[in-house]
Amino acid sequence: MNPPKFVQVSFDVDKTLFREPALTRATRGLGIGKKWDAIDELYEKKRITLRQALLQQYQLLIGMKLEDVLAQVSKVPMMRNIRETVEKLLGHGLQVILCTDNPDFLCQYLVEKFGFRGFVSSKVAVKNGLITDDIEPLPDKRLGIRKYCAWMSIPLSKTVHVGDGLNDVPVFRVVGHSIALNATLEKVKRAASHRMETNDLLDVYKYIQSATLSAKSVN
């Protein structure tokens, strides 16, 4: 019996599952949109590092009720058939996780809503329903996925990563297979094993299924 080509699929969050950056959109309803955008602008102008940008943005959430933040997040448009895709991938024996620089509380929301089995993320603690100042950003998702795979004894070579942004490129380079989903930057498209455009996540499942089947037929 041939070993499976893939063991795990990891998904980026912003503009991969959500159609736009979730917390960026949520901050509009939370009254901190301008401050959030100002930090993004400093990062884009290379005045601060990504780690500094994430830390400063998450500090804007300190003291807010988690339920208020998630209420705004729930309004952000998402890809179609996320739960169906996760269930089908799990049905094929694949581990299905999130890999993002977003906070762990956002990942937990997605785990409960769609059935993901784990996540690699920034850490932003919540106590008694309030977001606290215990924050540990994850500016390098590649390091995060490496640690996670080592912890779970899952080879990076048997991991598929699905993403769209520049911070996905380092992950694309260390995993066995990568999919640039609705990516707009050429650098991201070039770095991926495969590229696709769709608003239905089931198309990602169909591609992974066909890739796995073709690998088995070759073996």
N, C-alpha and C positions, 0 to 999 in steps of 0.2 A: 504493500500500500504506500503510495507516494505521500510525503508530508505536504500539508496545505501551503500554497504559495503565500497567502496572507493569514495573519493571526489577529491583527488589530487594525482598526480604522479610527483615526483621530480627526476631529473636525474643529476648524477655527470657528469663532462665534460671530464677530462683527462682519457684515457683508458676505457671510457664508451661510449662516443660519438666519440671522437677522438681515434684512435687506439694506440696512444702514447701521452705523455704529449705535448700539443700544443705549449706552449711558449718555453719549453725546446728545442723542435725541431726548432722553429722559430728563436731562438737566434743564431743558426748556420749561417743562412743567414744574420743576423744583425751584426755579428762580435763580439758578446759578449758571445759566447758559453762557453769559458773556465772560464770566471768570474762567469757565472751563475752556472756552474757545481761545482766550488770551494765552492760556498755558500751551494749547496746541500750536498756536502761532510762534511762541518762543521756541518750541521744539523744532518746528519746520524751518525756522531761521537758524537752527543749530546754536541757539543761545543757551540751551539746557540739554541734558541727556534724556534719553527715553525713560530711564529710571527716575530721574528728577521730575519729569513731566507726569508720570503715573502717580508718583508719591504726592505731588501737589494737587493733582485732580482728585485723588481719593480722599485727601485731607478736607476737601470741600464738602464731603459727605458726612463728616464727623458730627454726631449728635442727631442726625436725621433718623426717622423711623424707617426701618427696613421695608415695612409694608407700603409706605408712601413711595419709596424708590421703585419697588417692584410694580406698583400700580401704574407708574409712568412707563416702565419697561414693557409692560403688557400691551401697551398701545403701539409699539413699534412693529411695522410689518415684518413678516417672516416668510421663509421659503415654504412652499407647499409640501405636505406629506413628510414632515420630519419624523413623527412617531412611527409611521408606517415603514420608513426607511430604516430606522433604528431596529425595529422589531424583525425586519427581514434579514438584516445583517447579523443580528443576534441568533436568528434561526439557523444561520449557516455556521454557527459556532465562533463567530468573530467577536472579539472584545471591541466595544464601541465607546469612545471617550471624547472629551473636549480638550482642546489645547489652545489656550488663550492667555493674553495678558490682562483680561478682565478679572474682577474680583471673584473669589470663591463663592460668595453668596449668590452671584448671578449664575454661576455654574450649577449650584445646588437647585436653583429655580428651574433650570433646564433639565436637570436630572429628574426632578419630580414631575415635570410636565411631559417629558418625552421618553424617559427610560434609559438615558445614557448610563453607563456603568462606572464612570469615574471621570476625573478631570485633572488637568495640569493648569494651574492658574496663579494669579497674584492672590495674596492673603489679606483680607480686610475683615477683622473680627467684628462680631455682632454680640452685644450683651444686653439682655433684657429688652430685646427688640430694637435696640439703638446701635447705629454704626459707631465704632470706637476708633481710637487713634492707634490701635495695634495693627500696623500696616506693613506688609512686605511685598513690594512690587516684583513682578516677573518680567523684566525687560527682554530676556533672552529665552524664547520658547524652546530653542534647541537644547539648552541645558536642562530645561524642565522635562522635556520628553525623554531625554537620555536617562535622567534620574528615575523617572516613572517606569521606564522599560526595564531598567536594572532591578528596581524594587519588585516588579511583577514577573521578572524572568521572561520577558517577551523580547525577542530579537528585533532591533531596529530594522533589520533587513526584511522582516515580515510585517512591517507596519506600513499602512497607507495613510498619508496625510492629505487632507482636503482644506484648501485655503485660498485666499485671494490677494493678500497684502505683502508688502516688503518684509514684514517680520515673519512671514511664512517661508521665505526663501531659504534661510539657514536650516529650517526643519526639512524642507524639500531635499536638501543636500545630504542629510544623514539617514533618512528613511529609505525603505526599499522601493517605494513607489509613491508618486505624488500627483495630485489633481489640482490644477488651477481652475477654480470655479468662479465664473463671472469676473475674472480678473481684468482690470483695465490697463495695468502697467506691463509693458513688454518684458521688462526684467523678470517679472513674476511668471509670465507665460513661458519664457525661455527656460526658466529654472525647473519647471514641472515636467514630469514624465508624460502627462496628458493634460489637455485643456478642454473645457467645455463651458457652454453657456446655456443656462436653463433656470426656470423659476420653480422647478419641481425636483426635490431632492431624490425622488425615486429614480431619476435618470442616473444619479451617481451610483445607486445600488445596482442598477442594470449593467452599468459599465464594469463595476468591480466583479459582479457575477460572471460576466462574459470573459473578463481577463483571467479569472480563476479557472473557468472551464477550459479556456484555450491553453492555459499552462498545463492542466492535467492531460489534455489530449496530446500535447507535445511530449510529455513524460511517458 
